Amino acid sequence: MARKNPFMNVMSEEAPDNSKAILEYTNKGASKSLIHSLDELAAQADRLLEGEAVVDLDPGIIDGSFVRDRLEDDEEDFNDLLTAIRDRGQDTPILVRPHPSETGRYMVVFGHRRLRAAKALERKVRAVVKDLKDSDHVVAQGQENTARANLSFLEKALFAAEIARRQYDGDNAIALSALSIDRATFSKMLAVSTIPKEVLDAVGAAKGIGRDRWYELKNLLERPSTLEQATTFIQSDDFKAKVGDDRFNSLLAYVKGLGKQTRLKTAKTQKWASDDKAVSADIKADGRTYTFALKAKDAAGFGDFIADNLGDLYRAYRNKLDQQGE
């Protein structure tokens, strides 16, 4: 039942066997850390099932996890799973726990898609029953999904935010262990999770979009006027006609375009010429840059003079500001 690490052909080092300790995160090579993390997560998921009795349960008495980890199911992948289970049966049991508040019922920890397939096929589901606390539940669910499922960055971010909201511990070690992430990634996940729900629901899982682009979108939407226009955009027919990653890409392009329009509106140009007409300047300011373009026969000499005296000019500018502040 052990899962094969998909990267084993790339690196042959074995992951450390340390199921009781929270995973350690180092900066000694992203590839090495990834291989070890996947090995360890897959092994931990296996250890939850090994040596336990497998029972057949009615899917009707099993409820979903109290923490959501998927925004949407890939229907093509699910149909492949459904066909496989119908043809050869359920190879791997799911993990459930006695329901924490309803007698005679269970709550699925991992194996949601296998449970869904059993319901669709109207057959019992093979399951291991373990008595788990909520904190152990989310760690097991997160580790299993990280090792097996194709969850997007956004889905992981929302899962991380839900764990953090429940405050199982003071330093978020449980969230780090559940998702096999470092604190920097966790911080960005929490930031992305603050994007308004209306926007996240409209975009969807965006399977191919990673951390940095989601974080870029989050920063752009912090401007209230941009968020307001983005909310209108996601309601348009053009946006709704797109699917998958195209929805994210179109929204990001739209809000970045709003920033360019704002800069163009605030851009200012002016001209200056010396009294003797020996030199002139085109001056442009767009809120981010301020440029001089010197012209005429004395342009090079005057430009050198300005460059040589920039320090004095800046000090004079600061002194003027200080005097105005008095």
C-alpha positions in Angstrom: 0.0 0.0 0.0 3.0 2.3 0.3 3.0 5.2 -2.2 5.9 5.6 -4.6 7.6 9.0 -4.5 7.2 10.4 -8.1 10.6 12.1 -7.8 12.5 9.0 -6.7 14.1 8.6 -10.2 15.5 12.1 -9.8 17.0 11.8 -6.4 17.7 8.5 -4.6 18.1 9.8 -1.1 15.6 8.3 1.4 13.5 10.6 3.5 14.0 10.5 7.3 11.6 8.3 9.2 10.4 10.7 11.9 6.6 10.4 12.2 6.3 11.8 15.7 8.2 15.1 15.1 7.0 18.0 13.1 8.7 18.3 9.8 11.8 20.5 9.8 12.2 23.1 7.1 15.7 24.0 5.8 17.1 26.1 3.0 19.7 23.5 1.9 18.2 23.0 -1.5 14.6 23.2 -2.7 14.7 20.0 -4.6 16.2 18.0 -1.7 13.6 19.4 0.7 10.8 18.6 -1.7 11.8 15.0 -2.2 12.2 14.4 1.6 8.9 16.1 2.3 6.9 14.0 -0.2 8.5 10.8 1.0 7.7 11.6 4.6 4.2 12.7 4.0 3.4 9.6 1.9 4.9 7.5 4.6 3.0 9.2 7.4 -0.3 8.7 5.5 0.5 5.0 5.1 1.3 4.6 8.8 -2.1 5.9 9.7 -3.6 3.0 7.8 -1.1 0.2 8.4 -2.0 -2.4 11.0 -5.6 -1.1 11.3 -8.7 -3.1 10.6 -10.5 -2.2 7.4 -14.3 -2.1 7.5 -17.0 -1.6 5.0 -19.2 1.4 5.8 -22.4 2.8 4.3 -21.4 6.1 2.6 -24.7 7.6 3.9 -23.4 7.6 7.5 -20.1 9.4 6.6 -20.0 13.2 6.6 -17.4 15.4 5.0 -14.4 16.9 6.8 -15.0 19.9 8.9 -12.2 21.6 7.0 -12.6 22.1 3.3 -9.5 21.5 1.2 -10.9 21.6 -2.4 -12.7 24.4 -4.2 -13.7 22.2 -7.1 -13.2 18.6 -8.4 -11.6 17.8 -11.6 -14.5 15.9 -13.2 -12.3 14.1 -15.7 -10.0 12.8 -13.0 -13.0 11.9 -10.9 -14.6 10.0 -13.7 -11.3 8.0 -14.2 -11.3 7.1 -10.5 -15.0 6.2 -10.7 -14.3 3.8 -13.6 -11.3 2.3 -11.9 -13.3 1.6 -8.7 -16.2 0.2 -10.7 -13.9 -2.1 -12.7 -11.5 -3.4 -10.1 -12.8 -2.2 -6.7 -11.4 0.2 -4.2 -7.7 -0.5 -3.8 -6.9 1.9 -0.9 -9.2 2.5 2.1 -10.2 5.9 3.2 -9.6 7.2 6.8 -12.6 8.2 8.9 -13.1 9.1 12.6 -16.2 8.7 14.8 -18.2 11.9 14.3 -17.3 14.3 17.2 -20.9 15.3 17.8 -23.3 12.8 16.2 -23.5 9.2 17.6 -23.5 6.5 15.0 -21.9 8.6 12.2 -18.4 9.2 10.9 -16.4 12.0 9.5 -14.0 11.5 6.6 -10.4 12.6 7.2 -9.1 11.8 3.8 -10.4 9.9 0.8 -13.3 12.3 -0.1 -13.2 11.4 -3.8 -13.2 7.7 -3.1 -16.2 8.3 -0.8 -17.9 10.2 -3.5 -17.3 7.4 -6.0 -18.8 4.8 -3.6 -21.9 6.9 -3.2 -22.2 7.3 -7.0 -21.8 3.5 -7.4 -24.2 2.8 -4.5 -21.8 0.5 -2.8 -20.1 0.4 0.6 -16.7 2.2 1.1 -13.7 0.5 2.6 -12.4 2.5 5.5 -10.1 2.6 8.5 -11.7 4.1 11.6 -9.4 6.0 13.9 -10.3 8.1 17.0 -8.6 11.5 16.2 -8.7 14.9 17.8 -9.4 17.9 15.5 -5.8 18.9 15.4 -4.7 15.3 14.4 -7.5 15.3 11.8 -6.3 18.4 10.0 -2.6 17.2 10.0 -3.6 13.8 8.6 -5.9 15.4 6.0 -3.3 18.0 4.9 -0.4 15.5 4.7 -2.4 13.0 2.7 -3.5 15.6 0.3 -0.1 17.1 -0.1 1.4 13.7 -0.8 -1.4 12.6 -3.2 -3.8 15.2 -4.4 -3.3 17.9 -7.0 -4.4 20.8 -4.8 -3.8 24.3 -6.1 -1.9 27.0 -4.2 -5.2 28.7 -3.5 -6.8 25.6 -2.1 -3.8 25.0 0.2 -3.9 28.7 1.2 -7.6 28.5 2.3 -6.9 25.2 4.1 -3.9 26.9 5.9 -6.1 29.9 6.8 -8.8 27.7 8.3 -6.3 25.8 10.4 -4.8 29.1 11.6 -8.3 30.4 12.4 -8.9 27.5 14.7 -5.7 28.3 16.7 -4.6 24.8 17.6 -1.2 26.1 18.6 0.5 29.4 19.1 3.2 29.1 16.5 1.2 27.5 13.7 3.4 24.4 13.8 0.3 22.2 13.0 -0.4 24.1 9.8 3.3 23.9 8.8 3.3 20.2 9.3 -0.1 19.6 7.6 1.0 21.3 4.4 4.8 20.7 4.5 5.5 24.4 4.1 7.9 27.0 5.6 6.8 30.1 7.5 7.4 32.4 4.6 5.1 30.4 2.4 2.5 30.2 5.2 2.6 33.9 5.6 1.9 34.5 1.9 -0.9 31.9 2.0 -2.6 33.7 4.8 -2.2 37.0 2.9 -3.8 35.5 -0.3 -6.6 34.0 1.8 -7.7 37.6 2.7 -8.8 38.3 -0.9 -12.5 38.8 -0.8 -14.5 35.5 -1.0 -16.5 36.9 -3.9 -13.3 37.2 -6.0 -11.9 33.8 -5.0 -15.1 32.0 -5.7 -15.3 33.6 -9.1 -11.7 32.7 -10.1 -11.9 29.2 -8.7 -9.0 26.8 -7.9 -6.7 28.0 -10.8 -4.6 24.9 -10.7 -1.7 26.3 -12.6 -1.3 29.5 -10.7 1.4 29.6 -8.1 2.2 31.6 -5.0 3.9 34.6 -6.5 1.2 35.5 -9.0 -1.6 35.1 -6.4 0.4 37.3 -4.1 0.8 39.9 -6.9 -3.0 39.9 -7.4 -3.6 40.3 -3.6 -1.3 43.4 -3.5 -3.0 45.0 -6.5 -6.5 44.4 -5.0 -5.6 46.2 -1.8 -6.5 49.6 -3.4 -10.2 50.0 -2.8 -10.9 51.5 -6.2 -9.1 48.6 -7.9 -11.0 46.0 -5.9 -14.3 47.8 -6.7 -13.6 47.7 -10.5 -12.3 44.1 -10.2 -15.6 43.0 -8.6 -17.5 44.5 -11.5 -15.2 42.8 -14.0 -15.7 39.3 -12.6 -19.4 39.7 -13.1 -19.0 40.4 -16.8 -19.9 37.9 -19.5 -16.4 38.0 -20.9 -14.9 36.9 -17.6 -17.6 34.2 -16.9 -17.0 32.7 -20.4 -13.4 31.8 -19.4 -12.5 28.7 -17.4 -9.6 27.5 -15.3 -6.4 29.5 -15.2 -7.7 31.8 -17.9 -10.0 33.4 -15.4 -7.1 34.3 -13.1 -5.0 35.5 -16.0 -7.7 37.8 -17.3 -8.4 39.3 -13.9 -4.7 39.9 -13.2 -4.3 41.5 -16.7 -7.3 43.7 -16.0 -6.2 45.0 -12.7 -2.7 45.6 -13.9 -4.2 47.6 -16.8 -6.1 49.7 -14.3 -2.7 50.7 -12.7 -1.3 51.7 -16.1 -4.4 53.9 -16.8 -4.0 55.6 -13.4 -0.4 56.4 -14.1 -1.2 57.8 -17.5 -3.9 60.0 -16.0 -1.5 61.4 -13.4 1.4 61.9 -15.9 2.5 65.6 -16.3 4.7 67.2 -18.8 6.2 70.6 -19.0 9.0 72.5 -20.8 11.7 74.8 -19.5 14.3 77.0 -21.3 17.1 79.3 -20.1 16.8 83.0 -20.6 19.5 82.9 -23.2 17.9 80.0 -25.0 21.2 78.1 -24.8 19.5 75.1 -23.2 16.0 73.7 -22.9 14.4 70.7 -21.1 11.4 68.5 -21.5 10.2 67.4 -18.0 7.9 64.4 -17.4 6.5 63.1 -14.2 4.2 60.0 -13.9 4.1 59.5 -10.1 6.9 57.0 -10.2 9.6 58.7 -12.2 10.7 62.3 -12.9 12.8 62.8 -16.0 14.6 65.7 -17.6 15.5 65.6 -21.3 18.0 68.4 -22.0 18.4 69.9 -25.5 20.4 72.6 -27.4 24.1 73.2 -27.6 24.8 73.5 -23.8 22.8 70.4 -22.9 25.8 68.2 -22.2 27.7 70.7 -20.1 24.6 71.7 -18.1 23.8 68.1 -17.6 27.2 67.4 -16.2 26.9 70.4 -13.9 23.6 69.1 -12.5 25.1 65.6 -12.0 28.1 67.0 -10.2 25.9 69.0 -7.9 23.1 66.6 -7.1 24.2 66.2 -3.5 24.1 70.0 -2.9 20.8 70.3 -4.7 19.2 67.5 -2.6 20.5 69.1 0.6 19.0 72.4 -0.4 15.7 70.7 -1.1 15.7 69.0 2.3 16.5 72.3 4.0 13.6 74.0 2.2 11.2 71.2 3.4 12.5 71.6 7.0 11.9 75.3 6.9 8.4 74.9 5.6 7.7 72.5 8.4 8.6 75.0 11.1 
